[in-house]
Each structure stands twice: as C-alpha cells, then as structure tokens.
Amino acid sequence: MTTPPDEIPIIRVIACVLERGDRLLVGLRPDDKRHGGLWEFPGGKLEAGETDLEAAARELEEELNVGVYAVDSVLAELHDEGSPYWITFRRVRATGDPEAVEHTALCWATLRELTTMPLAPSDAKFVRMLLGSGGRGVG
C-alpha cells in the first residue's frame, strides 16, 4: 500500500469481492460515470463514521439488491490514480441473487477471464495482484 500525498484529501472506498466457486462478481459501470464502460468490483464510498461492514451492506443493497452478513479481512488497498479515492478490496459474504440495479450488466468471471475484460484501473491492478499471489486471498 502506498501512502497518499498530504495535499490530496482521502476518500475511502470499499470494493466488495463476492465469490461463487472460482468466479468473482463484477459490474459494468454506466457510460456516464467515472470509468464508464469498464468493469469493476461493486461497492462505493464510505460515509462519515461508517464501518466497512455498514458501507458494504448499504452499497450492495443499493447496487445489487443483496444483503451483506460478513466482511472478511482486507485483500488489498490501492490508490485510484488521479483521484482522492483509496480503495479497500474486501471479500464480502452476502445473501440473495445479485441484480444489476446500478450497473449496466453483471458478470461472474474467473481471475483469468477478468484479465481479458476491460476493468477500471484499480480493479485491473487488484486482479493482477491476485494472479501474482496465485489467487491466494480469495476462495
């Protein structure tokens, strides 16, 4: 993890890593959003005083219409270059079948399949990190 520059305010974001067997869930960002047309792990910005579990529960209810019951340890923390966003990737456990409420589409993909998809920059870096670790940290 890199330390943020002092002059840039930090905005924490949680990226939720949901699994089904060897597949991870990604959503296609709407064209009118930052990184529009790219795939991402679902999640969003933490509100003031919110825990990662609370943020994951709120964001995944809004984005996927699922209920979160657990947030596991941090898999990675990355700075989204050119922004104040510091993204914490965490494995999340949820109930229900995800629906594309805020994304254009959803996809369950293996790590290898994710390398062929146009991912948002920090999500692509995270996938490369997982591949470099032999996939340890998920599953």
SULRALIN-V140418 format. One record per helix or strand of 2 or more residues. SS is the DSSP state (hx for helix, st for strand). FROM is the first residue (numbers start at 1). TO is the last residue. Records with the same first field share a line. If there is no record, write none. Layout:
SS: FROM-TO  FROM-TO
This chain:
st: 11-17  19-20  23-28  39-40  43-45  67-79  85-95  106-109
hx: 52-64  111-114  121-132
